[in-house]
Amino acid sequence: MTTYLDEALAKLEQFEGSVAWMYRDTVGKVTVGVGMMLPDAKAACPLPFRLGEEPATEAEIRAEFARVDNLPVGRPALFYRSTHGPELAKTEIDSMLRQVVEGFESELRASLSDWDSFPDSVKLALLDMAYNLGPEGLLHGYPRLMHAVRSSDWVRAAAACYRKGPGAARNDWTRQMFLGSVVGTVKAEAESVLARFGFGLVGLGASAAARLAHWAGRWL
């Protein structure tokens, strides 16, 4: 069974791409895997890079970092690949991504007391933002959003989740994740109310469900 965490990992790979070799991102930072920024060569050395069938040495990893860091910015990831450079296996990239996201989720859960009761779509939106901004950047850099999240006000959260870095498609997806939770909540509440009258909401949109729930609530 696919969990929201599995969905988050798949979406991050879709947005960030998955690159086995070191490259420079859009702002010039040396990066690898699924958008994993490497601040310096020291950060790259512990990663399980391989040269062919053999583990890459620290000297080889440092040399590759220096080579990539000296190349021009703004090129496709393939531009930075060397046929003789160290690379990460896909299984290692996937494992690293899961480890990072699980760690970020733990930080969000510790800061947001209602985390476990949030709709999955909200968790997906917040995990994407945390991966992009870092948990601290999300929790302290978006006060309006965090206030809305702590109040479970998903409409206001959708209005406050815009980020300057990601493109329009990613921002729109995040917004839709918050708004999708509104649809789910409204339908669930309306279904609960109307079930007392023997009705169902199959096929109804959020606005119709809300109107019916309001109507039914007047008779309870």
N, C-alpha and C positions, 0 to 999 in steps of 0.2 A: 504493500500500500504506500502510495506517494504521500509524503508529509509536506507541510509548508516549508520546512528546512530544505528538502530536496528541490522544491520549486524555486526557492531562493537561490540555491547553487546554480541551477540551470539558467535562471534569468541573469545572474551575474556573468556567467560565461557568455551568454548572448550579448550582453551590453559591453563587456570588457574585452571579449575575445579570449582565446587560450593560446599562448605563445611559448614554445619550449625553450627559446633562446633569449638572451638579453637584448633589449631594444630600448630606444628612447621614446617616451610618451609625448603627448602633444605639448607639454610644457618643458620637455627636455630631461626629465628624470629617467634614469636607467630603471627599467621595469622588466618583469618576467612573469610567466604564468598567466593567471587571470587578474591582470592589473595590479600585481604586487610590486610596489615601488621599493627599490633598493637604494637607501640613502648614501651608501658607500660600498667599497669593495669588501669591507669587513662583514657587512650584512649578507653579502652574496656567498661568502666562503662556507658557512655551515650547510648550505642547501645541497641536496644530493645530485649535483650536476655529474654528467657522464660524458666521456669522450669515447664514442663507439661503445664497446662492451666494458670498458674500464671506468672506475670512478675518476673524476677529474681531480687533479691536485690543487692545493690552495694557490700555487703559483699560476697554474693554468687559468683558474677562475679569476684571479686578480688581473691577469694579462687581458682576458676577454672583457672584463669590466672596463679597463682603461681604454681598450680599443673602441668599444661602443660609445663610451662617454666622450670620445673625441670626434665622433662622427656628427654630421649636420642634424639639426632638429627638423621635425615636420615631415619625415619620410615614412612610407608604409613599413610595418614591422619586418617584412621580408627583406627590406633593404639592409638591415643590420645583421642578417644571418651570415655566419661564416661556415663554409663547408667543413672546416676543421675546428669549429668552436664547441665548447661544452654546452649540453642541452639537458633539460629535465624530461623524464618520462611522463606520459600523460597520467599515469596512476599517481605519480608523486605530486603533480599539479593539482589533481582532484583532492588528494589527501590534505595538501597544504590549504587549499581553499576551504574545505570543510572545517579544518582546525581553526582557521581564522574566524570564520562566520560563527562557529559555535562559541568561541571566546567572546565575540562581539555580542552575541545573544545573551550570554551570561551577564555582561556588563549592563545591557539594557534591562534585563529582568531585575537586577539589583537596584536600578534607579527608578524603574516604573513598577510600582507595587501591583498594578492590575495587569501586568504583561500577560499572564497565563489566561486571562479572560478576554483578551483582545481578539477580534476576528482575525482569521489567518491572513486575510488580505491586508490588514493593518500591519501585521508582523512582517509581511513581505515588503511593504513600503518602507518600514523603519529599518529593516535589515539592509535594504539596498542603499538607503541614505547613510547608514552607519558605515558601510563598506566604502562608500565614496568619500565621506567626510571624516571618518573616525568616530567612535562613540562619543568622545568628548566634544568634537566639533558639532555633532548633532544635538547632544543634550544641552550644551551651553551656547551654541551659536544660533539657535532657532527658538527663542523664548516663546513667540506666539504659537508656533507649532507645538511645542512641548506643553504649553498651557492647554491647548485644545485636546491633545492626546490624553493628558491626565484627567480631563473632563469628559473623555469619550465623545467629544464633539467632532465627528468625522468630517462634517461639511466645512467647518473652520480649519480643520487640519489640512483638507484638500486645498484650501485657499492659501495656506501658509507654507507649503512644502516645496516651492520653487527653488531650484539651485542654479547658480550662474554657470557652473562648469559643464555639466552634462547637456546633451542636445535636447531638442524639443521632444523627440519621441520618448526619451527616458523620463523626462519631467512629466509628460502627459500620462505615461504608464503609472508613475507613482501617484499622481493625482487620482487616476481612475481606481487605483487600489483602495484609497481612502473612501471615495464615493461608492465603490462597490459594497463596502461594508454598510453603508447607509441603506442601500437597497435590501441587503440581506436582513438587517435589523428591522426595517419597516415591515417587510413581508412576514418575518417571524412573529412580530407583535400582532399584526393584523390576522394572521392565521390563528393565533391563540385566541383572539377575541371572537372571530367568526366561527371557530370550531364549536363554540357554545350554541350557535344557531344552526349547525349542521352544514355550513358552507365551506368551500375551499378557495384557494387563490391561484390554482394552477394557470399559468399563462398570463397572469396580471403583471403589469409594470409597477414600479415603486409608487408612482403618484396615485394610481388607481387603488393600490393596496392601502395607501395612507388614508385616502378618502373613505374607503370602506371601513377601515379600523375606527376612524373618527365617528362615522355614522353608527357603527355597532356599539361603540363605547357609550353613546348617549342613552342606550337602552339597558345598560347594565347597572 
